Amino acid sequence: MKKILLLEDDLILQEIIEEYLVENGYSVDCHFDGESALDSILKYRYDMLLLDVNVPNINGFEIVKYIKKELKNSTPVIFITSLTEAKNLEKAFSFGVNDYLKKPFDLEELKIRVEHHLSRVSKQDYIEFKDRLFYPRKQIVINNGSEIKLKSKESMILQYLIERNGDIVSFDDIIFNVWGDSELPTYATIRTYIKNLRKVLGDDIIENIKGDGYRINQL
């Protein structure tokens, strides 16, 4: 199930959008203010960010600028906002926003745009890091010319670590973002997956932060 973060300070509209997206098979994490939304973006993996611009504490422009420029986060972003001036549209795209939906909008149009951008992400071929190539859809890593097939959960863990871009992730972070609501693994199981990934990638790629979790060295 695809996970969407929704930042919208109009609680009635937030509820309408959340209900519609859930009905269409998405998991939705709702936030009223920019600070709490950014905290969640830093902690969890999302497939799509739907951000209002004028929200309390940290506005949508600041969130996108930070996650795109500083964190190199590639999660697709759609702005949903009442701002209509061309300069705002230009500013949004310069920060790395993928799309821009002006209020009021039709929920069906929102769904079409979400599906479009999620489809484009799913078709990305590979991620390059530390002279290695990772193909998430094929679940393949190419290291020193050798092609290694990963198990499904190994591939998902590696993709999550890459998306966190050097942040420390705990066992619970991995469980929440990789397994979700399915049958939960033990910590020992996760250690085994990490051990296997180290064999494929090299011991220097995934670092064990004793007592805290794991992180992937900066890309």
PAVEXTI-342823 format. One record per residue: x, y, z of N, C-alpha, C in turn. Coordinates in nm, 4 decimals. Example, Ala and Ser with C-alpha at 12.3 -4.5 7.8 and 13.67 -1.06 7.14 Angstrom:
BEGIN
((1.3190; -0.5690; 0.7800); (1.2300; -0.4500; 0.7800); (1.3200; -0.3300; 0.7800))
((1.2850; -0.2250; 0.7080); (1.3670; -0.1060; 0.7140); (1.2900; 0.0030; 0.7870))
end
This chain:
BEGIN
((0.0837; -0.1201; 0.0000); (0.0000; 0.0000; 0.0000); (0.0874; 0.1255; 0.0000))
((0.0607; 0.2179; -0.0931); (0.1374; 0.3405; -0.1023); (0.1020; 0.4347; 0.0134))
((0.2071; 0.4983; 0.0675); (0.1886; 0.5867; 0.1828); (0.2015; 0.7325; 0.1394))
((0.1031; 0.8121; 0.1768); (0.0999; 0.9537; 0.1397); (0.0975; 1.0385; 0.2656))
((0.1819; 1.1415; 0.2691); (0.1746; 1.2407; 0.3756); (0.0928; 1.3587; 0.3240))
((-0.0072; 1.3986; 0.4006); (-0.0934; 1.5111; 0.3658); (-0.0774; 1.6220; 0.4685))
((-0.0315; 1.7383; 0.4220); (-0.0199; 1.8566; 0.5070); (-0.1269; 1.9551; 0.4637))
((-0.2277; 1.9747; 0.5481); (-0.3393; 2.0641; 0.5166); (-0.3970; 2.1178; 0.6471))
((-0.3965; 2.2530; 0.6618); (-0.4439; 2.3107; 0.7881); (-0.5937; 2.3374; 0.7896))
((-0.6621; 2.3205; 0.6787); (-0.8078; 2.3239; 0.6750); (-0.8557; 2.1829; 0.7105))
((-0.8998; 2.1662; 0.8338); (-0.9281; 2.0315; 0.8829); (-1.0432; 1.9633; 0.8097))
((-1.1394; 2.0418; 0.7627); (-1.2509; 1.9832; 0.6876); (-1.1995; 1.9290; 0.5537))
((-1.1198; 2.0116; 0.4839); (-1.0619; 1.9666; 0.3565); (-0.9666; 1.8497; 0.3794))
((-0.8899; 1.8554; 0.4871); (-0.7977; 1.7461; 0.5196); (-0.8742; 1.6150; 0.5325))
((-0.9852; 1.6191; 0.6033); (-1.0652; 1.4985; 0.6245); (-1.1234; 1.4471; 0.4935))
((-1.1684; 1.5395; 0.4077); (-1.2267; 1.5001; 0.2788); (-1.1223; 1.4307; 0.1919))
((-1.0017; 1.4915; 0.1834); (-0.8947; 1.4340; 0.1014); (-0.8508; 1.2997; 0.1567))
((-0.8331; 1.2935; 0.2891); (-0.7895; 1.1681; 0.3515); (-0.8890; 1.0565; 0.3228))
((-1.0171; 1.0835; 0.3435); (-1.1198; 0.9816; 0.3227); (-1.1199; 0.9330; 0.1770))
((-1.1058; 1.0267; 0.0839); (-1.1075; 0.9911; -0.0578); (-0.9870; 0.9045; -0.0954))
((-0.8698; 0.9435; -0.0480); (-0.7498; 0.8670; -0.0813); (-0.7511; 0.7284; -0.0171))
((-0.7982; 0.7198; 0.1060); (-0.8087; 0.5898; 0.1736); (-0.9048; 0.4992; 0.0972))
((-1.0162; 0.5554; 0.0510); (-1.1127; 0.4777; -0.0273); (-1.0506; 0.4246; -0.1562))
((-0.9483; 0.4949; -0.2045); (-0.8823; 0.4548; -0.3285); (-0.7548; 0.3738; -0.3029))
((-0.7398; 0.3235; -0.1811); (-0.6354; 0.2264; -0.1538); (-0.5037; 0.2812; -0.1021))
((-0.5014; 0.4073; -0.0571); (-0.3778; 0.4659; -0.0062); (-0.3804; 0.4728; 0.1463))
((-0.2614; 0.4690; 0.2057); (-0.2449; 0.4969; 0.3484); (-0.2075; 0.6438; 0.3617))
((-0.2785; 0.7181; 0.4457); (-0.2603; 0.8631; 0.4537); (-0.2237; 0.9047; 0.5954))
((-0.1157; 0.9816; 0.6074); (-0.0684; 1.0369; 0.7340); (-0.0937; 1.1872; 0.7302))
((-0.1862; 1.2357; 0.8127); (-0.2307; 1.3755; 0.8056); (-0.1598; 1.4641; 0.9075))
((-0.1308; 1.5881; 0.8642); (-0.0681; 1.6860; 0.9521); (-0.1324; 1.8231; 0.9319))
((-0.1410; 1.8973; 1.0425); (-0.2010; 2.0303; 1.0430); (-0.0975; 2.1403; 1.0237))
((0.0250; 2.1193; 1.0746); (0.1284; 2.2226; 1.0670); (0.2567; 2.1670; 1.0069))
((0.3373; 2.2580; 0.9532); (0.4572; 2.2196; 0.8812); (0.5619; 2.1528; 0.9669))
((0.5719; 2.1913; 1.0915); (0.6752; 2.1347; 1.1786); (0.6528; 1.9865; 1.2014))
((0.5292; 1.9481; 1.2322); (0.5012; 1.8060; 1.2566); (0.5142; 1.7262; 1.1265))
((0.4760; 1.7879; 1.0144); (0.4897; 1.7202; 0.8852); (0.6362; 1.6929; 0.8542))
((0.7209; 1.7926; 0.8748); (0.8632; 1.7756; 0.8469); (0.9241; 1.6701; 0.9378))
((0.8847; 1.6675; 1.0646); (0.9338; 1.5644; 1.1564); (0.9032; 1.4247; 1.1031))
((0.7827; 1.4066; 1.0506); (0.7439; 1.2756; 0.9976); (0.8195; 1.2422; 0.8702))
((0.8415; 1.3432; 0.7851); (0.9166; 1.3207; 0.6614); (1.0591; 1.2750; 0.6937))
((1.1161; 1.3321; 0.7991); (1.2519; 1.2967; 0.8392); (1.2587; 1.1569; 0.9010))
((1.1472; 1.1132; 0.9573); (1.1476; 0.9859; 1.0308); (1.0982; 0.8684; 0.9472))
((0.9985; 0.8919; 0.8621); (0.9341; 0.7828; 0.7906); (0.9498; 0.7966; 0.6392))
((0.9261; 0.6859; 0.5702); (0.9314; 0.6861; 0.4239); (0.7910; 0.7025; 0.3680))
((0.7760; 0.7962; 0.2751); (0.6481; 0.8174; 0.2079); (0.6669; 0.8024; 0.0572))
((0.5612; 0.7609; -0.0094); (0.5649; 0.7494; -0.1546); (0.5245; 0.8800; -0.2225))
((0.4533; 0.9659; -0.1498); (0.4058; 1.0920; -0.2057); (0.3837; 1.1922; -0.0930))
((0.4150; 1.3203; -0.1209); (0.3886; 1.4287; -0.0261); (0.2877; 1.5242; -0.0893))
((0.1765; 1.5461; -0.0214); (0.0774; 1.6443; -0.0632); (0.0839; 1.7588; 0.0374))
((0.1311; 1.8747; -0.0068); (0.1614; 1.9833; 0.0857); (0.0835; 2.1094; 0.0524))
((0.0109; 2.1609; 0.1510); (-0.0413; 2.2965; 0.1407); (0.0767; 2.3915; 0.1632))
((0.0654; 2.5142; 0.1154); (0.1768; 2.6087; 0.1279); (0.1654; 2.6910; 0.2546))
((0.0537; 2.7600; 0.2712); (0.0374; 2.8495; 0.3867); (-0.0181; 2.7721; 0.5053))
((0.0733; 2.7154; 0.5831); (0.0370; 2.6382; 0.7016); (0.1174; 2.6902; 0.8204))
((0.0744; 2.6611; 0.9428); (0.1460; 2.7112; 1.0609); (0.2890; 2.6586; 1.0726))
((0.3732; 2.7377; 1.1360); (0.5112; 2.7052; 1.1777); (0.6112; 2.7007; 1.0621))
((0.6024; 2.6034; 0.9745); (0.6932; 2.5935; 0.8604); (0.6085; 2.5789; 0.7352))
((0.6227; 2.6709; 0.6392); (0.5361; 2.6631; 0.5217); (0.5853; 2.5598; 0.4212))
((0.5007; 2.5328; 0.3234); (0.5317; 2.4292; 0.2262); (0.6566; 2.4566; 0.1454))
((0.6806; 2.5838; 0.1094); (0.8012; 2.6181; 0.0350); (0.9264; 2.5807; 0.1133))
((0.9279; 2.6127; 0.2419); (1.0452; 2.5858; 0.3252); (1.0692; 2.4362; 0.3397))
((0.9606; 2.3593; 0.3532); (0.9737; 2.2139; 0.3654); (1.0375; 2.1557; 0.2402))
((0.9844; 2.1944; 0.1240); (1.0353; 2.1390; -0.0016); (1.1797; 2.1821; -0.0252))
((1.2082; 2.3073; 0.0006); (1.3447; 2.3558; -0.0193); (1.4428; 2.2758; 0.0652))
((1.4058; 2.2468; 0.1892); (1.4950; 2.1743; 0.2791); (1.5126; 2.0290; 0.2356))
((1.4024; 1.9596; 0.2086); (1.4149; 1.8164; 0.1806); (1.4762; 1.7909; 0.0424))
((1.4532; 1.8835; -0.0519); (1.5069; 1.8631; -0.1871); (1.6525; 1.9089; -0.1971))
((1.6826; 2.0251; -0.1417); (1.8172; 2.0814; -0.1563); (1.9151; 2.0244; -0.0550))
((1.8704; 2.0068; 0.0690); (1.9603; 1.9618; 0.1751); (1.9640; 1.8096; 0.1882))
((1.8480; 1.7474; 0.1841); (1.8398; 1.6032; 0.2067); (1.8453; 1.5223; 0.0783))
((1.8283; 1.5889; -0.0367); (1.8254; 1.5200; -0.1663); (1.7165; 1.4133; -0.1693))
((1.6045; 1.4438; -0.1043); (1.4913; 1.3517; -0.0976); (1.4162; 1.3543; -0.2310))
((1.4003; 1.2383; -0.2933); (1.3388; 1.2323; -0.4259); (1.1895; 1.2012; -0.4238))
((1.1278; 1.1990; -0.3048); (0.9850; 1.1707; -0.2964); (0.9051; 1.2741; -0.3756))
((0.8116; 1.2303; -0.4614); (0.7314; 1.3262; -0.5381); (0.6496; 1.4176; -0.4477))
((0.6387; 1.5444; -0.4874); (0.5661; 1.6443; -0.4097); (0.4624; 1.7120; -0.4982))
((0.3395; 1.7178; -0.4488); (0.2353; 1.7962; -0.5137); (0.1897; 1.9036; -0.4160))
((0.1956; 2.0295; -0.4590); (0.1426; 2.1394; -0.3786); (-0.0078; 2.1490; -0.4017))
((-0.0835; 2.1624; -0.2936); (-0.2263; 2.1918; -0.3025); (-0.2465; 2.3246; -0.2305))
((-0.2824; 2.4285; -0.3054); (-0.2796; 2.5617; -0.2469); (-0.3740; 2.6568; -0.3179))
((-0.4078; 2.7644; -0.2497); (-0.4917; 2.8690; -0.3089); (-0.4086; 2.9760; -0.3777))
((-0.2757; 2.9690; -0.3673); (-0.1892; 3.0653; -0.4347); (-0.2019; 3.0488; -0.5860))
((-0.2162; 3.1601; -0.6561); (-0.2425; 3.1520; -0.7996); (-0.1424; 3.2292; -0.8847))
((-0.0586; 3.3132; -0.8259); (0.0324; 3.3946; -0.9056); (0.1406; 3.3088; -0.9696))
((0.1802; 3.3474; -1.0908); (0.2804; 3.2715; -1.1660); (0.4126; 3.2637; -1.0912))
((0.4476; 3.3694; -1.0172); (0.5750; 3.3688; -0.9459); (0.5779; 3.2606; -0.8391))
((0.4607; 3.2305; -0.7798); (0.4548; 3.1230; -0.6808); (0.4732; 2.9871; -0.7463))
((0.4145; 2.9726; -0.8660); (0.4309; 2.8486; -0.9408); (0.5769; 2.8281; -0.9795))
((0.6402; 2.9352; -1.0254); (0.7818; 2.9284; -1.0629); (0.8685; 2.8936; -0.9423))
((0.8376; 2.9544; -0.8291); (0.9130; 2.9286; -0.7068); (0.8999; 2.7820; -0.6654))
((0.7786; 2.7293; -0.6742); (0.7539; 2.5905; -0.6342); (0.8372; 2.4942; -0.7179))
((0.8357; 2.5125; -0.8491); (0.9098; 2.4216; -0.9360); (1.0603; 2.4379; -0.9196))
((1.1056; 2.5589; -0.8885); (1.2500; 2.5795; -0.8686); (1.3002; 2.5050; -0.7460))
((1.2122; 2.4810; -0.6485); (1.2487; 2.4086; -0.5276); (1.2411; 2.2570; -0.5458))
((1.1784; 2.2107; -0.6526); (1.1715; 2.0677; -0.6787); (1.0339; 2.0064; -0.6670))
((0.9288; 2.0909; -0.6638); (0.7923; 2.0386; -0.6609); (0.7613; 1.9721; -0.7955))
((0.6897; 1.8606; -0.7924); (0.6577; 1.7877; -0.9146); (0.5293; 1.8354; -0.9805))
((0.4367; 1.8866; -0.8994); (0.3083; 1.9286; -0.9549); (0.2449; 2.0316; -0.8619))
((0.1388; 2.0950; -0.9110); (0.0806; 2.2113; -0.8438); (-0.0688; 2.2094; -0.8705))
((-0.1486; 2.1928; -0.7664); (-0.2931; 2.1838; -0.7819); (-0.3589; 2.2989; -0.7059))
((-0.4339; 2.3825; -0.7793); (-0.4935; 2.5020; -0.7201); (-0.6302; 2.4704; -0.6599))
((-0.6537; 2.5230; -0.5413); (-0.7838; 2.5091; -0.4773); (-0.8822; 2.6077; -0.5413))
((-1.0096; 2.5710; -0.5497); (-1.0652; 2.4369; -0.5241); (-1.0342; 2.3428; -0.6403))
((-1.0231; 2.2155; -0.6107); (-0.9919; 2.1185; -0.7151); (-1.0827; 1.9971; -0.7018))
((-1.0938; 1.9232; -0.8095); (-1.1741; 1.8023; -0.8118); (-1.0920; 1.6869; -0.7557))
((-1.1508; 1.6081; -0.6699); (-1.0788; 1.4971; -0.6083); (-1.0318; 1.3953; -0.7112))
((-1.1074; 1.3778; -0.8158); (-1.0670; 1.2860; -0.9213); (-0.9398; 1.3350; -0.9893))
((-0.9281; 1.4673; -1.0067); (-0.8065; 1.5221; -1.0650); (-0.6874; 1.4976; -0.9737))
((-0.7072; 1.5130; -0.8432); (-0.5997; 1.4846; -0.7481); (-0.5537; 1.3403; -0.7611))
((-0.6490; 1.2489; -0.7683); (-0.6150; 1.1066; -0.7801); (-0.5355; 1.0793; -0.9074))
((-0.5763; 1.1400; -1.0176); (-0.5071; 1.1206; -1.1453); (-0.3626; 1.1697; -1.1363))
((-0.3435; 1.2854; -1.0738); (-0.2086; 1.3411; -1.0616); (-0.1223; 1.2542; -0.9691))
((-0.1793; 1.2094; -0.8597); (-0.1056; 1.1217; -0.7674); (-0.0638; 0.9945; -0.8395))
((-0.1564; 0.9318; -0.9101); (-0.1254; 0.8081; -0.9814); (-0.0188; 0.8304; -1.0879))
((-0.0268; 0.9445; -1.1554); (0.0707; 0.9757; -1.2603); (0.2120; 0.9825; -1.2043))
((0.2282; 1.0554; -1.0951); (0.3630; 1.0737; -1.0399); (0.4142; 0.9481; -0.9714))
((0.3258; 0.8716; -0.9091); (0.3680; 0.7448; -0.8498); (0.4098; 0.6470; -0.9588))
((0.3425; 0.6509; -1.0709); (0.3779; 0.5652; -1.1835); (0.5152; 0.6010; -1.2380))
((0.5444; 0.7300; -1.2458); (0.6748; 0.7740; -1.2962); (0.7864; 0.7282; -1.2030))
((0.7623; 0.7351; -1.0726); (0.8634; 0.6903; -0.9761); (0.8881; 0.5413; -0.9906))
((0.7809; 0.4638; -1.0066); (0.7950; 0.3186; -1.0144); (0.8727; 0.2752; -1.1379))
((0.8810; 0.3648; -1.2383); (0.9518; 0.3312; -1.3610); (1.0973; 0.3750; -1.3608))
((1.1417; 0.4390; -1.2528); (1.2820; 0.4762; -1.2462); (1.3682; 0.3500; -1.2469))
((1.4733; 0.3512; -1.3265); (1.5516; 0.2300; -1.3465); (1.6431; 0.1973; -1.2294))
((1.7247; 0.2939; -1.1882); (1.8254; 0.2592; -1.0887); (1.8635; 0.3793; -1.0028))
((1.9280; 0.3477; -0.8906); (1.9852; 0.4475; -0.7999); (2.1348; 0.4197; -0.7950))
((2.2137; 0.5219; -0.8147); (2.3593; 0.5058; -0.8116); (2.4133; 0.5576; -0.6789))
((2.4956; 0.4781; -0.6114); (2.5558; 0.5212; -0.4856); (2.6872; 0.4457; -0.4643))
((2.7888; 0.5206; -0.4237); (2.9189; 0.4607; -0.3906); (2.9681; 0.3640; -0.4990))
((2.9578; 0.4060; -0.6250); (3.0021; 0.3247; -0.7389); (2.9256; 0.1943; -0.7528))
((2.8072; 0.1897; -0.6943); (2.7219; 0.0723; -0.7080); (2.5904; 0.1146; -0.7718))
((2.5251; 0.0230; -0.8399); (2.3954; 0.0488; -0.9009); (2.2911; -0.0392; -0.8341))
((2.1788; 0.0221; -0.7973); (2.0700; -0.0500; -0.7334); (1.9437; -0.0312; -0.8171))
((1.8867; -0.1436; -0.8609); (1.7637; -0.1429; -0.9396); (1.6485; -0.1898; -0.8496))
((1.5728; -0.0961; -0.7901); (1.4695; -0.1364; -0.6933); (1.3631; -0.2288; -0.7515))
((1.3143; -0.1984; -0.8737); (1.2070; -0.2806; -0.9307); (1.2550; -0.4224; -0.9600))
((1.3774; -0.4338; -1.0071); (1.4333; -0.5656; -1.0388); (1.4951; -0.6316; -0.9166))
((1.5134; -0.5540; -0.8092); (1.5746; -0.6036; -0.6851); (1.7149; -0.6568; -0.7123))
((1.7915; -0.5739; -0.7836); (1.9265; -0.6133; -0.8251); (2.0265; -0.5057; -0.7846))
((2.1433; -0.5490; -0.7370); (2.2576; -0.4597; -0.7127); (2.3711; -0.5028; -0.8047))
((2.4347; -0.4035; -0.8672); (2.5543; -0.4318; -0.9465); (2.6736; -0.3697; -0.8741))
((2.7666; -0.4542; -0.8334); (2.8832; -0.4115; -0.7572); (3.0078; -0.4723; -0.8210))
((3.0986; -0.3848; -0.8633); (3.2211; -0.4302; -0.9305); (3.1923; -0.5204; -1.0502))
((3.0858; -0.4855; -1.1229); (3.0522; -0.5613; -1.2426); (2.9710; -0.6866; -1.2179))
((2.9541; -0.7223; -1.0906); (2.8769; -0.8429; -1.0577); (2.7318; -0.8061; -1.0290))
((2.6392; -0.8811; -1.0847); (2.4963; -0.8586; -1.0643); (2.4449; -0.9539; -0.9570))
((2.3900; -0.8961; -0.8490); (2.3421; -0.9768; -0.7362); (2.1930; -0.9528; -0.7172))
((2.1173; -1.0605; -0.7138); (1.9740; -1.0542; -0.6921); (1.9449; -1.0498; -0.5421))
((1.8642; -0.9503; -0.4998); (1.8277; -0.9369; -0.3592); (1.6930; -1.0024; -0.3318))
((1.6728; -1.0398; -0.2068); (1.5396; -1.0796; -0.1640); (1.4530; -0.9544; -0.1553))
((1.3219; -0.9744; -0.1596); (1.2294; -0.8612; -0.1619); (1.2507; -0.7676; -0.0435))
((1.2585; -0.8218; 0.0774); (1.2732; -0.7384; 0.1966); (1.4116; -0.6740; 0.2023))
((1.5140; -0.7424; 0.1526); (1.6476; -0.6823; 0.1459); (1.6447; -0.5595; 0.0563))
((1.5767; -0.5719; -0.0567); (1.5661; -0.4596; -0.1500); (1.4909; -0.3429; -0.0870))
((1.3836; -0.3715; -0.0159); (1.3029; -0.2667; 0.0478); (1.3808; -0.1968; 0.1594))
((1.4574; -0.2752; 0.2363); (1.5392; -0.2159; 0.3430); (1.6462; -0.1259; 0.2833))
((1.7125; -0.1736; 0.1778); (1.8167; -0.0930; 0.1135); (1.7589; 0.0365; 0.0575))
((1.6430; 0.0284; -0.0070); (1.5818; 0.1491; -0.0629); (1.5469; 0.2479; 0.0481))
((1.4966; 0.1983; 0.1596); (1.4621; 0.2862; 0.2714); (1.5866; 0.3529; 0.3290))
((1.6946; 0.2777; 0.3469); (1.8185; 0.3360; 0.3986); (1.8727; 0.4423; 0.3040))
((1.8650; 0.4166; 0.1746); (1.9114; 0.5145; 0.0760); (1.8274; 0.6414; 0.0829))
((1.6970; 0.6264; 0.0949); (1.6082; 0.7426; 0.1017); (1.6332; 0.8260; 0.2268))
((1.6783; 0.7607; 0.3337); (1.7068; 0.8353; 0.4566); (1.8413; 0.9078; 0.4507))
((1.9218; 0.8772; 0.3480); (2.0385; 0.9582; 0.3112); (2.1345; 0.9840; 0.4268))
((2.1721; 0.8789; 0.4982); (2.2707; 0.8944; 0.6049); (2.2131; 0.9125; 0.7432))
((2.0801; 0.9242; 0.7548); (2.0181; 0.9319; 0.8876); (2.0242; 0.7953; 0.9556))
((2.0305; 0.7977; 1.0874); (2.0249; 0.6728; 1.1629); (1.8796; 0.6261; 1.1687))
((1.8573; 0.4990; 1.1343); (1.7225; 0.4433; 1.1409); (1.7228; 0.3279; 1.2408))
((1.6221; 0.3246; 1.3232); (1.6132; 0.2212; 1.4260); (1.5478; 0.0958; 1.3693))
((1.5505; -0.0114; 1.4485); (1.4806; -0.1331; 1.4095); (1.3318; -0.1035; 1.3880))
((1.2731; -0.0243; 1.4793); (1.1302; 0.0061; 1.4690); (1.0996; 0.0888; 1.3445))
((1.1904; 0.1791; 1.3070); (1.1726; 0.2551; 1.1825); (1.1654; 0.1604; 1.0631))
((1.2573; 0.0647; 1.0592); (1.2612; -0.0310; 0.9481); (1.1343; -0.1148; 0.9458))
((1.0919; -0.1616; 1.0624); (0.9702; -0.2433; 1.0699); (0.8501; -0.1642; 1.0199))
((0.8353; -0.0402; 1.0667); (0.7188; 0.0421; 1.0316); (0.7162; 0.0727; 0.8826))
((0.8322; 0.1044; 0.8251); (0.8382; 0.1508; 0.6871); (0.8515; 0.0385; 0.5842))
((0.8984; -0.0783; 0.6255); (0.9154; -0.1886; 0.5313); (0.8048; -0.2922; 0.5464))
((0.7705; -0.3270; 0.6697); (0.6684; -0.4289; 0.6916); (0.5292; -0.3690; 0.7071))
((0.5200; -0.2465; 0.7597); (0.3889; -0.1842; 0.7782); (0.3018; -0.2641; 0.8725))
((0.1824; -0.3014; 0.8219); (0.0858; -0.3736; 0.9061); (0.0916; -0.5247; 0.8861))
((0.1862; -0.5708; 0.8050); (0.1952; -0.7148; 0.7818); (0.2632; -0.7836; 0.9000))
((0.2807; -0.9133; 0.8891); (0.3422; -0.9903; 0.9986); (0.4796; -0.9331; 1.0323))
((0.4994; -0.9005; 1.1579); (0.6188; -0.8267; 1.1981); (0.7371; -0.9195; 1.2221))
((0.8569; -0.8758; 1.1826); (0.9770; -0.9573; 1.2007); (1.0370; -0.9366; 1.3389))
((1.1277; -1.0223; 1.3773); (1.2064; -1.0011; 1.4982); (1.3273; -0.9148; 1.4633))
((1.3914; -0.8598; 1.5643); (1.5135; -0.7835; 1.5400); (1.6217; -0.8728; 1.4795))
((1.6215; -0.9991; 1.5204); (1.7208; -1.0926; 1.4672); (1.7029; -1.1104; 1.3167))
((1.5787; -1.1112; 1.2717); (1.5516; -1.1239; 1.1285); (1.6079; -1.0047; 1.0523))
((1.5874; -0.8856; 1.1075); (1.6395; -0.7648; 1.0425); (1.7915; -0.7679; 1.0396))
((1.8527; -0.8115; 1.1477); (2.0000; -0.8223; 1.1505); (2.0492; -0.9153; 1.0392))
((1.9758; -1.0226; 1.0156); (2.0141; -1.1165; 0.9102); (2.0061; -1.0500; 0.7730))
((1.8998; -0.9733; 0.7489); (1.8870; -0.9029; 0.6215); (2.0016; -0.8022; 0.6029))
((2.0339; -0.7304; 0.7097); (2.1429; -0.6325; 0.7030); (2.2758; -0.7027; 0.6756))
((2.2969; -0.8155; 0.7416); (2.4201; -0.8927; 0.7210); (2.4337; -0.9349; 0.5749))
((2.3216; -0.9792; 0.5158); (2.3229; -1.0204; 0.3756); (2.3513; -0.9020; 0.2832))
((2.2941; -0.7854; 0.3156); (2.3180; -0.6660; 0.2343); (2.4649; -0.6248; 0.2409))
((2.5259; -0.6395; 0.3572); (2.6681; -0.6050; 0.3710); (2.7557; -0.6961; 0.2853))
((2.7157; -0.8211; 0.2742); (2.7916; -0.9135; 0.1892); (2.7857; -0.8690; 0.0437))
((2.6700; -0.8159; 0.0046); (2.6512; -0.7719; -0.1330); (2.7196; -0.6382; -0.1598))
((2.7056; -0.5443; -0.0649); (2.7501; -0.4068; -0.0864); (2.8925; -0.3798; -0.0406))
((2.9381; -0.4565; 0.0586); (3.0642; -0.4267; 0.1256); (3.0365; -0.3750; 0.2652))
((3.1245; -0.4068; 0.3587); (3.1012; -0.3740; 0.4995); (3.0984; -0.2238; 0.5276))
((3.1558; -0.1425; 0.4377); (3.1667; 0.0004; 0.4644); (3.0417; 0.0788; 0.4271))
((2.9438; 0.0144; 0.3629); (2.8271; 0.0877; 0.3126); (2.7209; 0.1072; 0.4211))
((2.6870; 0.0008; 0.4918); (2.5854; 0.0101; 0.5973); (2.6555; 0.0042; 0.7324))
((2.6368; 0.1091; 0.8095); (2.7050; 0.1223; 0.9384); (2.6113; 0.0871; 1.0533))
((2.6606; 0.0091; 1.1472); (2.5847; -0.0256; 1.2674); (2.6137; 0.0769; 1.3756))
((2.5132; 0.1527; 1.4155); (2.5262; 0.2504; 1.5241); (2.4769; 0.1823; 1.6507))
((2.5685; 0.1337; 1.7313); (2.5342; 0.0476; 1.8446); (2.4297; 0.1132; 1.9346))
((2.3223; 0.0397; 1.9579); (2.2159; 0.0862; 2.0461); (2.1139; 0.1742; 1.9780))
((2.1417; 0.2199; 1.8539); (2.0501; 0.3105; 1.7851); (1.9919; 0.2517; 1.6572))
((2.0734; 0.1817; 1.5791); (2.0220; 0.1263; 1.4550); (2.1284; 0.1251; 1.3462))
((2.0866; 0.1595; 1.2252); (2.1764; 0.1547; 1.1102); (2.1668; 0.2833; 1.0292))
((2.2717; 0.3074; 0.9511); (2.2642; 0.4145; 0.8524); (2.3529; 0.3779; 0.7352))
((2.3153; 0.4293; 0.6203); (2.3965; 0.4090; 0.5015); (2.4887; 0.5287; 0.4870))
((2.6126; 0.5038; 0.4519); (2.7057; 0.6142; 0.4346); (2.6543; 0.7084; 0.3276))
((2.6887; 0.8365; 0.3405); (2.6382; 0.9381; 0.2500); (2.6629; 0.8995; 0.1055))
((2.5630; 0.9272; 0.0221); (2.5709; 0.8889; -0.1185); (2.6687; 0.9787; -0.1914))
end
